[in-house]
Amino acid sequence: MANHKSAKKAIRSSAKKRLLNRYQHKTTRNLVKKLRETHDHAMAVELFKTVASALDKLAKRNVIHKNKAANNKSKLARYVNKLATA
């Protein structure tokens, strides 16, 4: 258990940050899943914008690695482009 006042505050603040990070990460994963299940190109394009933005925010805040965000965006962009030709 923490003995110093600053250590106790650090525990409180890190717990808050952890909850917020978990919420944002889970929300983004749900958006990705929703985009993957979409078969309409126009809807997928609009949804891709929000998903890409959410992934960039997670990478900026170090919730996920920047390369993971880039890989996910790349795969999703290929999926959306494939819907245009199908």
VEXKOL-464412 format. One record per residue (C-alpha): residue number from 1; residue in three letters; chain; x, y, z. Coordinates in pm, whole numbers, plus 32768, in hexadecimal, padded with zeros to 4 digits. Layout:
<nodes>
<node><nudo>NUM</nudo><midren>ALA</midren><gutor>A</gutor><east>X</east><north>Y</north><up>Z</up></node>
...
</nodes>
This chain:
<nodes>
<node><nudo>1</nudo><midren>MET</midren><gutor>A</gutor><east>8000</east><north>8000</north><up>8000</up></node>
<node><nudo>2</nudo><midren>ALA</midren><gutor>A</gutor><east>8075</east><north>8161</north><up>7FB5</up></node>
<node><nudo>3</nudo><midren>ASN</midren><gutor>A</gutor><east>8105</east><north>8227</north><up>80D6</up></node>
<node><nudo>4</nudo><midren>HIS</midren><gutor>A</gutor><east>8136</east><north>837E</north><up>803D</up></node>
<node><nudo>5</nudo><midren>LYS</midren><gutor>A</gutor><east>8028</east><north>8476</north><up>7FE3</up></node>
<node><nudo>6</nudo><midren>SER</midren><gutor>A</gutor><east>80A7</east><north>8494</north><up>7E7E</up></node>
<node><nudo>7</nudo><midren>ALA</midren><gutor>A</gutor><east>80AB</east><north>8319</north><up>7E52</up></node>
<node><nudo>8</nudo><midren>LYS</midren><gutor>A</gutor><east>7F42</east><north>8303</north><up>7EC6</up></node>
<node><nudo>9</nudo><midren>LYS</midren><gutor>A</gutor><east>7EE2</east><north>8411</north><up>7DCD</up></node>
<node><nudo>10</nudo><midren>ALA</midren><gutor>A</gutor><east>7F9F</east><north>835C</north><up>7CB9</up></node>
<node><nudo>11</nudo><midren>ILE</midren><gutor>A</gutor><east>7ED9</east><north>821F</north><up>7D01</up></node>
<node><nudo>12</nudo><midren>ARG</midren><gutor>A</gutor><east>7D91</east><north>82DF</north><up>7CF0</up></node>
<node><nudo>13</nudo><midren>SER</midren><gutor>A</gutor><east>7DE7</east><north>8393</north><up>7BAE</up></node>
<node><nudo>14</nudo><midren>SER</midren><gutor>A</gutor><east>7E70</east><north>825D</north><up>7B02</up></node>
<node><nudo>15</nudo><midren>ALA</midren><gutor>A</gutor><east>7D31</east><north>81A1</north><up>7B59</up></node>
<node><nudo>16</nudo><midren>LYS</midren><gutor>A</gutor><east>7C62</east><north>82B5</north><up>7AB5</up></node>
<node><nudo>17</nudo><midren>LYS</midren><gutor>A</gutor><east>7D40</east><north>82B4</north><up>7981</up></node>
<node><nudo>18</nudo><midren>ARG</midren><gutor>A</gutor><east>7D2F</east><north>8139</north><up>796A</up></node>
<node><nudo>19</nudo><midren>LEU</midren><gutor>A</gutor><east>7BB1</east><north>813F</north><up>796C</up></node>
<node><nudo>20</nudo><midren>LEU</midren><gutor>A</gutor><east>7BA5</east><north>824D</north><up>7860</up></node>
<node><nudo>21</nudo><midren>ASN</midren><gutor>A</gutor><east>7CA5</east><north>8195</north><up>7788</up></node>
<node><nudo>22</nudo><midren>ARG</midren><gutor>A</gutor><east>7BE3</east><north>804E</north><up>77A7</up></node>
<node><nudo>23</nudo><midren>TYR</midren><gutor>A</gutor><east>7A9F</east><north>80FC</north><up>7747</up></node>
<node><nudo>24</nudo><midren>GLN</midren><gutor>A</gutor><east>7B38</east><north>81A6</north><up>7616</up></node>
<node><nudo>25</nudo><midren>HIS</midren><gutor>A</gutor><east>7BEC</east><north>806A</north><up>75A7</up></node>
<node><nudo>26</nudo><midren>LYS</midren><gutor>A</gutor><east>7AB1</east><north>7F97</north><up>75C1</up></node>
<node><nudo>27</nudo><midren>THR</midren><gutor>A</gutor><east>79E3</east><north>809E</north><up>750D</up></node>
<node><nudo>28</nudo><midren>THR</midren><gutor>A</gutor><east>7ADE</east><north>80A7</north><up>73EF</up></node>
<node><nudo>29</nudo><midren>ARG</midren><gutor>A</gutor><east>7AE0</east><north>7F2B</north><up>73D5</up></node>
<node><nudo>30</nudo><midren>ASN</midren><gutor>A</gutor><east>7964</east><north>7F30</north><up>73BD</up></node>
<node><nudo>31</nudo><midren>LEU</midren><gutor>A</gutor><east>7977</east><north>8037</north><up>72A8</up></node>
<node><nudo>32</nudo><midren>VAL</midren><gutor>A</gutor><east>7A70</east><north>7F5F</north><up>71E8</up></node>
<node><nudo>33</nudo><midren>LYS</midren><gutor>A</gutor><east>798C</east><north>7E32</north><up>720D</up></node>
<node><nudo>34</nudo><midren>LYS</midren><gutor>A</gutor><east>7864</east><north>7EFF</north><up>7193</up></node>
<node><nudo>35</nudo><midren>LEU</midren><gutor>A</gutor><east>792B</east><north>7F71</north><up>7062</up></node>
<node><nudo>36</nudo><midren>ARG</midren><gutor>A</gutor><east>7993</east><north>7E0C</north><up>7013</up></node>
<node><nudo>37</nudo><midren>GLU</midren><gutor>A</gutor><east>7826</east><north>7D9E</north><up>7019</up></node>
<node><nudo>38</nudo><midren>THR</midren><gutor>A</gutor><east>77BA</east><north>7EB6</north><up>6F2D</up></node>
<node><nudo>39</nudo><midren>HIS</midren><gutor>A</gutor><east>777E</east><north>7E55</north><up>6DC2</up></node>
<node><nudo>40</nudo><midren>ASP</midren><gutor>A</gutor><east>770C</east><north>7FA9</north><up>6D40</up></node>
<node><nudo>41</nudo><midren>HIS</midren><gutor>A</gutor><east>7829</east><north>8078</north><up>6CAD</up></node>
<node><nudo>42</nudo><midren>ALA</midren><gutor>A</gutor><east>7798</east><north>81D1</north><up>6CF7</up></node>
<node><nudo>43</nudo><midren>MET</midren><gutor>A</gutor><east>7756</east><north>8179</north><up>6E62</up></node>
<node><nudo>44</nudo><midren>ALA</midren><gutor>A</gutor><east>78AD</east><north>80D8</north><up>6E82</up></node>
<node><nudo>45</nudo><midren>VAL</midren><gutor>A</gutor><east>795B</east><north>8212</north><up>6E04</up></node>
<node><nudo>46</nudo><midren>GLU</midren><gutor>A</gutor><east>78B0</east><north>82E8</north><up>6F0C</up></node>
<node><nudo>47</nudo><midren>LEU</midren><gutor>A</gutor><east>78F5</east><north>81EB</north><up>701D</up></node>
<node><nudo>48</nudo><midren>PHE</midren><gutor>A</gutor><east>7A61</east><north>81CC</north><up>6FB1</up></node>
<node><nudo>49</nudo><midren>LYS</midren><gutor>A</gutor><east>7A98</east><north>833D</north><up>6FF9</up></node>
<node><nudo>50</nudo><midren>THR</midren><gutor>A</gutor><east>7A29</east><north>8317</north><up>7162</up></node>
<node><nudo>51</nudo><midren>VAL</midren><gutor>A</gutor><east>7AE9</east><north>81D1</north><up>7191</up></node>
<node><nudo>52</nudo><midren>ALA</midren><gutor>A</gutor><east>7C2A</east><north>8265</north><up>7106</up></node>
<node><nudo>53</nudo><midren>SER</midren><gutor>A</gutor><east>7C06</east><north>8393</north><up>71E7</up></node>
<node><nudo>54</nudo><midren>ALA</midren><gutor>A</gutor><east>7BCB</east><north>82B7</north><up>7319</up></node>
<node><nudo>55</nudo><midren>LEU</midren><gutor>A</gutor><east>7CFB</east><north>81E0</north><up>72C6</up></node>
<node><nudo>56</nudo><midren>ASP</midren><gutor>A</gutor><east>7DD3</east><north>8316</north><up>729E</up></node>
<node><nudo>57</nudo><midren>LYS</midren><gutor>A</gutor><east>7D61</east><north>8399</north><up>73EF</up></node>
<node><nudo>58</nudo><midren>LEU</midren><gutor>A</gutor><east>7DB3</east><north>824F</north><up>7499</up></node>
<node><nudo>59</nudo><midren>ALA</midren><gutor>A</gutor><east>7F0C</east><north>824D</north><up>73FB</up></node>
<node><nudo>60</nudo><midren>LYS</midren><gutor>A</gutor><east>7F4A</east><north>83B7</north><up>745C</up></node>
<node><nudo>61</nudo><midren>ARG</midren><gutor>A</gutor><east>7EF6</east><north>8369</north><up>75C7</up></node>
<node><nudo>62</nudo><midren>ASN</midren><gutor>A</gutor><east>7FCC</east><north>822B</north><up>75C3</up></node>
<node><nudo>63</nudo><midren>VAL</midren><gutor>A</gutor><east>7EA3</east><north>8148</north><up>7607</up></node>
<node><nudo>64</nudo><midren>ILE</midren><gutor>A</gutor><east>7F0A</east><north>807E</north><up>74D5</up></node>
<node><nudo>65</nudo><midren>HIS</midren><gutor>A</gutor><east>8050</east><north>8087</north><up>7412</up></node>
<node><nudo>66</nudo><midren>LYS</midren><gutor>A</gutor><east>805F</east><north>8174</north><up>72EA</up></node>
<node><nudo>67</nudo><midren>ASN</midren><gutor>A</gutor><east>80B8</east><north>8059</north><up>71FC</up></node>
<node><nudo>68</nudo><midren>LYS</midren><gutor>A</gutor><east>7F8C</east><north>7F8E</north><up>726F</up></node>
<node><nudo>69</nudo><midren>ALA</midren><gutor>A</gutor><east>7EAD</east><north>80B8</north><up>7224</up></node>
<node><nudo>70</nudo><midren>ALA</midren><gutor>A</gutor><east>7F4E</east><north>80DE</north><up>70CD</up></node>
<node><nudo>71</nudo><midren>ASN</midren><gutor>A</gutor><east>7F25</east><north>7F6B</north><up>7080</up></node>
<node><nudo>72</nudo><midren>ASN</midren><gutor>A</gutor><east>7DB8</east><north>7F6D</north><up>70E8</up></node>
<node><nudo>73</nudo><midren>LYS</midren><gutor>A</gutor><east>7D70</east><north>80A6</north><up>7019</up></node>
<node><nudo>74</nudo><midren>SER</midren><gutor>A</gutor><east>7E1D</east><north>800C</north><up>6EEC</up></node>
<node><nudo>75</nudo><midren>LYS</midren><gutor>A</gutor><east>7D58</east><north>7EC8</north><up>6F00</up></node>
<node><nudo>76</nudo><midren>LEU</midren><gutor>A</gutor><east>7C10</east><north>7F81</north><up>6F31</up></node>
<node><nudo>77</nudo><midren>ALA</midren><gutor>A</gutor><east>7C5B</east><north>806A</north><up>6E0D</up></node>
<node><nudo>78</nudo><midren>ARG</midren><gutor>A</gutor><east>7C99</east><north>7F3A</north><up>6D2E</up></node>
<node><nudo>79</nudo><midren>TYR</midren><gutor>A</gutor><east>7B4F</east><north>7EA6</north><up>6DA3</up></node>
<node><nudo>80</nudo><midren>VAL</midren><gutor>A</gutor><east>7A90</east><north>7FE8</north><up>6D58</up></node>
<node><nudo>81</nudo><midren>ASN</midren><gutor>A</gutor><east>7B32</east><north>8005</north><up>6C01</up></node>
<node><nudo>82</nudo><midren>LYS</midren><gutor>A</gutor><east>7ADB</east><north>7E9D</north><up>6BB5</up></node>
<node><nudo>83</nudo><midren>LEU</midren><gutor>A</gutor><east>796E</east><north>7EEB</north><up>6BFE</up></node>
<node><nudo>84</nudo><midren>ALA</midren><gutor>A</gutor><east>7973</east><north>7FF4</north><up>6AEB</up></node>
<node><nudo>85</nudo><midren>THR</midren><gutor>A</gutor><east>79CF</east><north>7EF7</north><up>69E0</up></node>
<node><nudo>86</nudo><midren>ALA</midren><gutor>A</gutor><east>78EA</east><north>7DE3</north><up>6A5E</up></node>
</nodes>
